[in-house]
Amino acid sequence: MSTTSAPTGLAALTAGTWNVDASHSNVGFVARHLMVTKVRGSFGSFSGAITVGDDPLQSKVEASVDAASIDTADESRDGHLKSADFFDVENHPTWTLVSTGIVAKGGTHYTLNADLSIKGITKSVAFDLEFDGVATDPWGNTKAGFTAETEISRKEFGLEWNVALETGGVLVGDKVKIQLDIQAVKA
C-alpha cells in the first residue's frame, strides 16, 4: 500500500500571484524608549504581492507601506514620527521591500533576503521567515500565512533624531524590530 503526503513548507504554495490581505495582516515594529521600555506600533496602510515560482525558493516578494499610516496609540508621537525629524512623510511617503532571495533553513523556517527602502535609503536586510501554512476560507479563497521578523538600525536609514538622557543613554533606541504577520490570498 502506497501513501502520498501533502507538500510541506513553501512547496505547499501553488505557483502564481498571492496578494497580501491587509485586513488580516499586520506590519508592526518595536523600539526601545528611555532605554527601559518598548514602544510598539504598526502601519494601517500597506500592500504587497508574492509571486510564487515553480520552485518556491525562486519566489519574489514586493511590498509597500504608507509611512503616514503609522499608529503607536499616541497621536502626538505619531505626528512627531511623521515629521522631518523621523520619517519625513512629506518627502518620503512610501517605504518599499523587494526580495532578493529565499533560503531554506529547515522545516517551515526560511531566510527572506530583501532590499528595504525607508526615507529614500535602501539597505539589504534578512528576515527570519516562517511559513504558517495554507487554508481555504469558507468562501473558497485559498490563503497562506507567514510571519517574519528582522532587526534594523534606524540610523542606517537616516532616522537619527534623539535626545540624551541625564541618567545616560538616549530617549529612543537605535535598534528597531520589524514584525510581519501576513495573510496572502491566491489571485
Secondary structure, 3 states (H helix, E strand, C coil): CCCCCCCCHHHHCCCEEEEECHHHCEEEEEEEECCCEEEEEEECCEEEEEEECCCHHHCEEEEEEEHHHEECCCHHHHHHHHCCCCCCCCCCCEEEEEEEEEEEEECCEEEEEEEEEECCEEEEEEEEEEEEEEEECCCCCEEEEEEEEEEEEHHHHCCCCCCECCCCCECEEEEEEEEEEEEEEEC
